[in-house]
Amino acid sequence: QIVKSFKRHLDTHYRDLLTGRIDTVYRVQDYALAQNLHPGYLTTVIKTKTGKSIQNWIAEKTTTLAKSLLHNSDLSIKQIAYKLGFNEAAHFSNYFKKQTGITPRLYREQRQSASN
């Protein structure tokens, strides 16, 4: 039940980010608070039940949505960064490169050339 609730909160939160209803990325504490759990307990349960840490879940969700926006929208990289809750486009670019091995700009260029 805790895992289902966490995944539901994760999906809802990112949907709200994308639609502009909110502009803050949740941290582990926020997901724990939503379930009235201690962050350490939530972290342990998620890791034990899924084999992945909460940070991994959040990173994968962020990266998946970033890839989708880079590929399927005309938003600038700066706009995508803000939509995903990053305060600076440079932080987003560094984050994306750490997760994927390439910059958002290069990812977009590769996807566009693959589509043509």
DSSP file (Angstrom, degrees, kcal/mol; ACC not computed):
  #  RESIDUE AA STRUCTURE BP1 BP2  ACC     N-H-->O    O-->H-N    N-H-->O    O-->H-N    TCO  KAPPA ALPHA  PHI   PSI    X-CA   Y-CA   Z-CA
    1    1 A Q     >        0   0    0      0, 0.0     4,-2.5     0, 0.0     5,-0.2   0.000 360.0 360.0 360.0 -41.4    0.0    0.0    0.0
    2    2 A I  H  >  +     0   0    0      2,-0.2     4,-2.4     1,-0.2     5,-0.1   0.907 360.0  48.0 -62.5 -42.5    2.8    2.4    0.8
    3    3 A V  H  > S+     0   0    0      2,-0.2     4,-2.7     1,-0.2     5,-0.2   0.928 112.0  49.1 -65.9 -45.1    4.5    1.7   -2.5
    4    4 A K  H  > S+     0   0    0      1,-0.2     4,-2.4     2,-0.2    -2,-0.2   0.925 112.6  48.2 -59.5 -44.6    1.3    2.2   -4.5
    5    5 A S  H  X S+     0   0    0     -4,-2.5     4,-2.6     2,-0.2    -1,-0.2   0.904 111.2  50.3 -64.3 -41.7    0.6    5.4   -2.6
    6    6 A F  H  X S+     0   0    0     -4,-2.4     4,-2.7     2,-0.2    -2,-0.2   0.941 111.5  47.6 -61.1 -47.7    4.1    6.7   -3.3
    7    7 A K  H  X S+     0   0    0     -4,-2.7     4,-2.5     1,-0.2    -2,-0.2   0.889 112.1  50.4 -62.4 -39.1    3.9    5.9   -7.0
    8    8 A R  H  X S+     0   0    0     -4,-2.4     4,-2.6    -5,-0.2     5,-0.2   0.927 111.8  47.4 -64.1 -45.0    0.5    7.6   -7.2
    9    9 A H  H  X S+     0   0    0     -4,-2.6     4,-2.8     2,-0.2    -2,-0.2   0.902 111.3  52.2 -61.7 -41.0    1.9   10.7   -5.5
   10   10 A L  H  X S+     0   0    0     -4,-2.7     4,-2.2     2,-0.2    -2,-0.2   0.941 112.2  44.4 -60.8 -49.3    4.9   10.7   -7.8
   11   11 A D  H  X S+     0   0    0     -4,-2.5     4,-2.1     1,-0.2    -2,-0.2   0.925 115.7  47.2 -62.1 -46.0    2.7   10.5  -10.9
   12   12 A T  H  X S+     0   0    0     -4,-2.6     4,-2.5     1,-0.2    -2,-0.2   0.914 110.6  52.6 -62.6 -43.8    0.3   13.2   -9.6
   13   13 A H  H  X S+     0   0    0     -4,-2.8     4,-2.1     1,-0.2    -1,-0.2   0.927 111.4  44.8 -60.7 -46.0    3.1   15.5   -8.6
   14   14 A Y  H  X S+     0   0    0     -4,-2.2     4,-2.4     2,-0.2    -1,-0.2   0.843 110.9  54.0 -70.5 -31.8    4.8   15.4  -12.0
   15   15 A R  H  X S+     0   0    0     -4,-2.1     4,-2.0    -5,-0.2     6,-0.2   0.924 109.9  48.4 -63.0 -43.4    1.5   15.9  -13.8
   16   16 A D  H  X>S+     0   0    0     -4,-2.5     5,-1.5     1,-0.2     6,-1.3   0.873 110.2  52.1 -64.5 -37.3    0.9   19.0  -11.6
   17   17 A L  H ><5S+     0   0    0     -4,-2.1     3,-0.8     1,-0.2    -2,-0.2   0.941 110.7  47.5 -61.3 -47.4    4.4   20.2  -12.5
   18   18 A L  H 3<5S+     0   0    0     -4,-2.4    -2,-0.2     1,-0.3    -1,-0.2   0.832 112.8  47.7 -66.6 -33.4    3.8   19.8  -16.2
   19   19 A T  H 3<5S-     0   0    0     -4,-2.0    -1,-0.3    -5,-0.2    -2,-0.2   0.531 113.1-117.7 -86.0  -5.2    0.5   21.5  -16.1
   20   20 A G  T <<5S+     0   0    0     -3,-0.8    -3,-0.2    -4,-0.6    -4,-0.1   0.552  78.3 126.3  83.9   6.7    1.9   24.4  -14.1
   21   21 A R  S   <S+     0   0    0     -5,-1.5     2,-0.3    -6,-0.2    -4,-0.2   0.835  83.7  13.6 -66.7 -30.6   -0.3   23.8  -11.1
   22   22 A I        -     0   0    0     -6,-1.3    -2,-0.2    -9,-0.1    -1,-0.1  -0.930  57.9-163.0-137.3 163.4    2.8   23.7   -8.9
   23   23 A D        +     0   0    0     -2,-0.3     2,-0.5    62,-0.1    -6,-0.1   0.165  60.2  93.8-134.8  20.0    6.4   24.6   -9.5
   24   24 A T        -     0   0    0     60,-0.0     2,-0.4    62,-0.0    62,-0.1  -0.956  67.0-132.7-118.8 131.0    8.3   22.8   -6.8
   25   25 A V        -     0   0    0     -2,-0.5     2,-0.1    60,-0.4    60,-0.1  -0.658  29.7-123.2 -78.8 131.6    9.9   19.4   -7.1
   26   26 A Y        -     0   0    0     -2,-0.4     2,-0.2   -16,-0.1    -1,-0.1  -0.429  21.5-152.1 -74.0 148.8    9.1   17.2   -4.1
   27   27 A R    >>  -     0   0    0     -2,-0.1     4,-1.8     1,-0.0     3,-0.6  -0.592  38.9 -89.8-108.0 176.0   11.8   15.7   -2.0
   28   28 A V  H 3> S+     0   0    0      1,-0.3     4,-2.5    -2,-0.2     5,-0.2   0.897 127.1  57.8 -53.9 -42.5   11.7   12.5    0.0
   29   29 A Q  H 3> S+     0   0    0      1,-0.2     4,-2.7     2,-0.2    -1,-0.3   0.871 104.3  52.0 -58.2 -38.1   10.3   14.4    3.0
   30   30 A D  H <> S+     0   0    0     -3,-0.6     4,-1.9     2,-0.2    -1,-0.2   0.904 110.5  46.4 -67.3 -41.5    7.4   15.7    1.0
   31   31 A Y  H  X S+     0   0    0     -4,-1.8     4,-0.7     2,-0.2    -2,-0.2   0.882 114.2  49.0 -67.5 -37.3    6.4   12.2   -0.2
   32   32 A A  H ><>S+     0   0    0     -4,-2.5     5,-2.6    -5,-0.2     3,-1.1   0.928 109.6  51.5 -66.3 -45.2    6.8   10.9    3.4
   33   33 A L  H ><5S+     0   0    0     -4,-2.7     3,-1.4     1,-0.3    -2,-0.2   0.876 101.9  60.9 -59.6 -38.6    4.7   13.7    4.8
   34   34 A A  H 3<5S+     0   0    0     -4,-1.9    -1,-0.3     1,-0.3    -2,-0.2   0.759 113.9  36.4 -60.9 -24.3    1.9   13.0    2.2
   35   35 A Q  T <<5S-     0   0    0     -3,-1.1    -1,-0.3    -4,-0.7    -2,-0.2   0.286 112.8-116.1-109.8   8.0    1.6    9.5    3.8
   36   36 A N  T < 5S+     0   0    0     -3,-1.4     2,-0.3    -4,-0.3    -3,-0.2   0.905  72.7 133.1  55.9  43.8    2.2   10.6    7.4
   37   37 A L      < -     0   0    0     -5,-2.6    -1,-0.2    -8,-0.1    -2,-0.1  -0.847  65.5-103.5-120.7 157.5    5.4    8.5    7.5
   38   38 A H     >  -     0   0    0     -2,-0.3     4,-2.5     1,-0.1     3,-0.4  -0.631  33.0-125.2 -74.0 137.3    9.0    9.2    8.6
   39   39 A P  H  > S+     0   0    0      0, 0.0     4,-2.6     0, 0.0     5,-0.2   0.863 110.4  53.2 -53.5 -39.1   11.2    9.8    5.6
   40   40 A G  H  > S+     0   0    0      2,-0.2     4,-2.1     1,-0.2     5,-0.1   0.888 109.6  47.9 -64.2 -39.2   13.6    7.1    6.7
   41   41 A Y  H  > S+     0   0    0     -3,-0.4     4,-2.7     2,-0.2     5,-0.2   0.937 112.4  48.0 -67.1 -46.9   10.8    4.6    7.0
   42   42 A L  H  X S+     0   0    0     -4,-2.5     4,-2.7     1,-0.2     5,-0.3   0.927 111.2  51.8 -59.1 -44.7    9.4    5.5    3.6
   43   43 A T  H  X S+     0   0    0     -4,-2.6     4,-2.3    -5,-0.2    -1,-0.2   0.916 111.8  46.6 -57.2 -45.9   12.9    5.2    2.1
   44   44 A T  H  X S+     0   0    0     -4,-2.1     4,-2.7     2,-0.2     5,-0.2   0.921 112.8  48.5 -64.5 -45.6   13.4    1.8    3.6
   45   45 A V  H  X S+     0   0    0     -4,-2.7     4,-2.8     2,-0.2     5,-0.3   0.937 113.1  46.7 -62.4 -47.3   10.0    0.5    2.5
   46   46 A I  H  X S+     0   0    0     -4,-2.7     4,-2.4    -5,-0.2     6,-0.6   0.929 115.1  46.1 -62.0 -45.6   10.4    1.7   -1.1
   47   47 A K  H  X S+     0   0    0     -4,-2.3     4,-1.8    -5,-0.3    -1,-0.2   0.910 116.0  46.0 -63.9 -42.9   13.9    0.3   -1.4
   48   48 A T  H  < S+     0   0    0     -4,-2.7    -2,-0.2    -5,-0.2    -1,-0.2   0.913 119.5  38.6 -66.7 -44.3   13.0   -3.1    0.2
   49   49 A K  H  < S+     0   0    0     -4,-2.8    -2,-0.2    -5,-0.2    -1,-0.2   0.801 131.2  24.6 -80.5 -30.5    9.8   -3.6   -1.9
   50   50 A T  H  < S-     0   0    0     -4,-2.4    -3,-0.2    -5,-0.3    -2,-0.2   0.632  91.8-127.5-111.5 -17.4   11.0   -2.2   -5.2
   51   51 A G  S  < S+     0   0    0     -4,-1.8     2,-0.4    -5,-0.5    -4,-0.2   0.466  81.3  94.2  81.6  -0.4   14.7   -2.6   -5.2
   52   52 A K  S    S-     0   0    0     -6,-0.6    -2,-0.3     3,-0.0    -1,-0.3  -0.948  75.3-119.5-125.2 146.4   15.1    1.0   -6.1
   53   53 A S     >  -     0   0    0     -2,-0.4     4,-2.1     1,-0.1     5,-0.1  -0.369  27.3-113.1 -76.8 161.5   15.6    4.0   -3.9
   54   54 A I  H  > S+     0   0    0      1,-0.2     4,-2.8     2,-0.2     5,-0.2   0.903 119.9  57.4 -59.3 -40.8   13.2    6.9   -3.8
   55   55 A Q  H  > S+     0   0    0      1,-0.2     4,-2.8     2,-0.2    -1,-0.2   0.892 106.1  49.8 -58.5 -39.2   15.9    9.1   -5.4
   56   56 A N  H  > S+     0   0    0      2,-0.2     4,-2.8     1,-0.2     5,-0.2   0.916 109.9  50.3 -64.7 -42.9   16.1    6.6   -8.3
   57   57 A W  H  X S+     0   0    0     -4,-2.1     4,-2.2     2,-0.2    -2,-0.2   0.935 114.3  44.5 -59.0 -46.6   12.3    6.7   -8.7
   58   58 A I  H  X S+     0   0    0     -4,-2.8     4,-2.7     2,-0.2    -2,-0.2   0.919 113.8  49.5 -65.7 -44.3   12.3   10.5   -8.8
   59   59 A A  H  X S+     0   0    0     -4,-2.8     4,-2.7    -5,-0.2     5,-0.2   0.910 111.8  48.6 -62.5 -42.8   15.3   10.7  -11.1
   60   60 A E  H  X S+     0   0    0     -4,-2.8     4,-2.6     2,-0.2    -1,-0.2   0.903 112.8  47.7 -64.6 -40.9   13.8    8.2  -13.6
   61   61 A K  H  X S+     0   0    0     -4,-2.2     4,-2.3    -5,-0.2     5,-0.2   0.934 113.8  47.2 -64.9 -46.0   10.5   10.1  -13.6
   62   62 A T  H  X S+     0   0    0     -4,-2.7     4,-2.4     1,-0.2    -2,-0.2   0.929 114.8  46.0 -60.9 -46.5   12.3   13.4  -14.1
   63   63 A T  H  X S+     0   0    0     -4,-2.7     4,-2.6     2,-0.2    -2,-0.2   0.899 111.4  51.5 -66.2 -42.3   14.5   12.1  -16.9
   64   64 A T  H  X S+     0   0    0     -4,-2.6     4,-2.1    -5,-0.2    -1,-0.2   0.923 113.6  44.3 -60.9 -44.9   11.6   10.3  -18.7
   65   65 A L  H  X S+     0   0    0     -4,-2.3     4,-2.7     2,-0.2     5,-0.2   0.888 111.9  53.1 -68.7 -38.0    9.5   13.5  -18.7
   66   66 A A  H  X S+     0   0    0     -4,-2.4     4,-2.7    -5,-0.2     5,-0.2   0.932 110.0  48.3 -61.1 -45.4   12.5   15.6  -19.7
   67   67 A K  H  X S+     0   0    0     -4,-2.6     4,-2.2     1,-0.2     5,-0.2   0.918 111.8  50.1 -60.7 -43.7   13.1   13.3  -22.7
   68   68 A S  H  X S+     0   0    0     -4,-2.1     4,-3.1     1,-0.2    -2,-0.2   0.923 112.8  45.7 -61.9 -45.1    9.4   13.4  -23.6
   69   69 A L  H  X S+     0   0    0     -4,-2.7     4,-1.3     1,-0.2     6,-0.3   0.888 112.5  50.8 -66.7 -38.9    9.3   17.2  -23.5
   70   70 A L  H  < S+     0   0    0     -4,-2.7    -1,-0.2    -5,-0.2    -2,-0.2   0.875 120.2  35.9 -65.1 -36.1   12.6   17.5  -25.5
   71   71 A H  H  < S+     0   0    0     -4,-2.2    -2,-0.2    -5,-0.2    -1,-0.2   0.855 126.2  33.9 -85.3 -37.4   11.3   15.2  -28.2
   72   72 A N  H  < S+     0   0    0     -4,-3.1     2,-0.3    -5,-0.2    -3,-0.2   0.328 109.4  58.1-108.9   6.7    7.6   16.1  -28.3
   73   73 A S     <  -     0   0    0     -4,-1.3     0, 0.0    -5,-0.2     0, 0.0  -0.906  64.8-136.5-134.9 164.4    7.5   19.8  -27.6
   74   74 A D        +     0   0    0     -2,-0.3    -4,-0.1     2,-0.0    -5,-0.0   0.247  62.5 130.6 -98.3  10.5    8.8   23.1  -29.0
   75   75 A L        -     0   0    0     -6,-0.3    -2,-0.1     1,-0.1     2,-0.0  -0.340  62.8-113.4 -63.1 143.7    9.6   24.3  -25.5
   76   76 A S     >  -     0   0    0      1,-0.1     4,-2.4     4,-0.0     5,-0.2  -0.314  26.4-109.2 -69.9 163.2   13.1   25.7  -25.0
   77   77 A I  H  > S+     0   0    0      1,-0.2     4,-2.5     2,-0.2     5,-0.1   0.878 122.6  54.1 -61.6 -37.1   15.4   23.8  -22.7
   78   78 A K  H  > S+     0   0    0      2,-0.2     4,-2.2     1,-0.2    -1,-0.2   0.919 108.4  48.2 -62.4 -44.5   15.1   26.7  -20.3
   79   79 A Q  H  > S+     0   0    0      2,-0.2     4,-2.5     1,-0.2    -2,-0.2   0.894 111.7  49.7 -64.0 -40.4   11.3   26.3  -20.3
   80   80 A I  H  X S+     0   0    0     -4,-2.4     4,-2.0     2,-0.2     6,-0.2   0.921 108.5  53.5 -63.7 -43.4   11.6   22.6  -19.8
   81   81 A A  H  <>S+     0   0    0     -4,-2.5     5,-2.8     1,-0.2    -2,-0.2   0.937 112.1  43.9 -56.1 -48.9   13.9   23.1  -16.9
   82   82 A Y  H ><5S+     0   0    0     -4,-2.2     3,-1.5     1,-0.2    -1,-0.2   0.889 110.3  55.5 -65.6 -39.2   11.5   25.5  -15.2
   83   83 A K  H 3<5S+     0   0    0     -4,-2.5    -1,-0.2     1,-0.3    -2,-0.2   0.853 107.8  49.4 -61.3 -34.7    8.5   23.1  -15.9
   84   84 A L  T 3<5S-     0   0    0     -4,-2.0    -1,-0.3    -5,-0.2    -2,-0.2   0.340 126.3-100.4 -89.7   7.5   10.4   20.3  -14.2
   85   85 A G  T < 5S+     0   0    0     -3,-1.5   -60,-0.4     1,-0.3     2,-0.3   0.573  74.3 141.0  91.4   9.6   11.1   22.5  -11.1
   86   86 A F      < -     0   0    0     -5,-2.8    -1,-0.3    -6,-0.2    -2,-0.1  -0.686  43.2-151.6 -85.2 138.7   14.7   23.4  -11.8
   87   87 A N  S    S+     0   0    0     -2,-0.3     2,-0.4     1,-0.2    -1,-0.1   0.758  81.6  35.3 -79.0 -25.0   15.6   27.0  -10.9
   88   88 A E     >  -     0   0    0      1,-0.1     4,-1.8    -7,-0.1     3,-0.2  -0.986  69.4-138.6-133.5 139.1   18.3   27.3  -13.5
   89   89 A A  H  > S+     0   0    0     -2,-0.4     4,-2.8     1,-0.2     5,-0.2   0.861 107.2  58.9 -61.8 -34.7   18.6   25.8  -17.0
   90   90 A A  H  > S+     0   0    0      2,-0.2     4,-2.4     1,-0.2    -1,-0.2   0.890 103.7  50.4 -63.4 -38.9   22.3   25.0  -16.3
   91   91 A H  H  > S+     0   0    0      2,-0.2     4,-2.6     1,-0.2    -1,-0.2   0.916 111.6  48.7 -64.1 -42.0   21.3   22.8  -13.3
   92   92 A F  H  X S+     0   0    0     -4,-1.8     4,-3.2     2,-0.2     5,-0.2   0.932 110.8  50.2 -61.7 -45.8   18.8   21.0  -15.5
   93   93 A S  H  X S+     0   0    0     -4,-2.8     4,-2.5     1,-0.2    -2,-0.2   0.916 112.5  46.6 -60.7 -43.6   21.4   20.4  -18.2
   94   94 A N  H  X S+     0   0    0     -4,-2.4     4,-2.2     2,-0.2    -1,-0.2   0.915 114.1  48.4 -63.7 -43.2   23.9   19.1  -15.7
   95   95 A Y  H  X S+     0   0    0     -4,-2.6     4,-2.1     2,-0.2    -2,-0.2   0.936 112.5  47.9 -61.5 -48.3   21.3   16.8  -14.1
   96   96 A F  H  X S+     0   0    0     -4,-3.2     4,-2.6     1,-0.2     5,-0.4   0.911 112.0  49.4 -61.5 -43.5   20.2   15.5  -17.5
   97   97 A K  H  X S+     0   0    0     -4,-2.5     4,-2.6    -5,-0.2    -1,-0.2   0.886 109.5  52.0 -64.6 -38.0   23.7   14.8  -18.6
   98   98 A K  H  < S+     0   0    0     -4,-2.2    -1,-0.2     1,-0.2    -2,-0.2   0.887 115.9  41.5 -63.9 -37.9   24.5   13.0  -15.4
   99   99 A Q  H  < S+     0   0    0     -4,-2.1    -2,-0.2    -5,-0.1    -1,-0.2   0.850 132.1  20.1 -77.4 -35.8   21.4   10.8  -15.9
  100  100 A T  H  < S-     0   0    0     -4,-2.6    -3,-0.2     2,-0.3    -2,-0.2   0.633  94.5-120.1-113.9 -18.5   21.7   10.2  -19.7
  101  101 A G  S  < S+     0   0    0     -4,-2.6     2,-0.3    -5,-0.4    -4,-0.2   0.356  87.0  73.5  90.9  -7.0   25.3   10.9  -20.6
  102  102 A I  S    S-     0   0    0     -6,-0.4    -2,-0.3    -9,-0.0    -1,-0.2  -0.937  85.0-101.2-136.1 161.4   24.4   13.6  -23.1
  103  103 A T     >  -     0   0    0     -2,-0.3     4,-2.6     1,-0.1     5,-0.2  -0.372  32.6-114.4 -76.5 158.6   23.2   17.2  -22.8
  104  104 A P  H  > S+     0   0    0      0, 0.0     4,-2.6     0, 0.0     5,-0.2   0.895 117.5  53.6 -58.5 -39.3   19.5   18.0  -23.4
  105  105 A R  H  > S+     0   0    0      2,-0.2     4,-2.5     1,-0.2     5,-0.2   0.935 110.7  45.1 -61.9 -46.7   20.4   20.0  -26.5
  106  106 A L  H  > S+     0   0    0      2,-0.2     4,-2.7     1,-0.2     5,-0.2   0.897 111.6  53.4 -65.0 -40.1   22.3   17.0  -28.0
  107  107 A Y  H  X S+     0   0    0     -4,-2.6     4,-2.3     2,-0.2    -2,-0.2   0.941 111.0  46.2 -58.3 -47.6   19.5   14.6  -27.0
  108  108 A R  H  X S+     0   0    0     -4,-2.6     4,-2.4     1,-0.2    -2,-0.2   0.918 112.6  49.9 -62.6 -43.9   17.0   16.9  -28.8
  109  109 A E  H  X S+     0   0    0     -4,-2.5     4,-2.4     1,-0.2    -1,-0.2   0.910 111.3  48.9 -62.1 -42.7   19.2   17.2  -31.9
  110  110 A Q  H  X S+     0   0    0     -4,-2.7     4,-1.8     1,-0.2    -1,-0.2   0.902 112.5  48.1 -64.3 -40.8   19.7   13.4  -32.1
  111  111 A R  H  X S+     0   0    0     -4,-2.3     4,-1.4    -5,-0.2    -2,-0.2   0.887 112.3  49.0 -67.5 -38.7   15.9   12.8  -31.8
  112  112 A Q  H  X S+     0   0    0     -4,-2.4     4,-1.1     1,-0.2    -2,-0.2   0.910 112.2  47.0 -68.7 -41.1   15.1   15.3  -34.5
  113  113 A S  H  < S+     0   0    0     -4,-2.4    -1,-0.2     1,-0.2    -2,-0.2   0.831 110.4  53.6 -70.5 -29.5   17.7   13.9  -36.9
  114  114 A A  H  < S+     0   0    0     -4,-1.8    -1,-0.2    -5,-0.2    -2,-0.2   0.796 107.5  52.0 -71.5 -27.7   16.4   10.4  -36.2
  115  115 A S  H  <        0   0    0     -4,-1.4    -1,-0.2     1,-0.2    -2,-0.2   0.747 360.0 360.0 -79.1 -24.0   12.8   11.6  -37.0
  116  116 A N     <        0   0    0     -4,-1.1    -1,-0.2    -5,-0.1    -2,-0.2   0.467 360.0 360.0 -85.0 360.0   13.8   13.1  -40.4
